[in-house]
Amino acid sequence: MDDHSLFTFQDIAYECISLNYKKRPTMDMVVDRIEVALEYHVNRRR
């Protein structure tokens, strides 16, 4: 797994479990960040 992809997943995961619900990302934001992580991963395999 690409390091950038892993760190992207890690960052979004920590944001999702924030005790302050106002700091939690929306589902649209989560999807966007996962798509970015996928791009990192796919581009690494080329």
Secondary structure, 3 states (H helix, E strand, C coil): CCHHHHHHHHHHHHHHCCCCHHHCCCHHHHHHHHHHHHHHHHHHCC
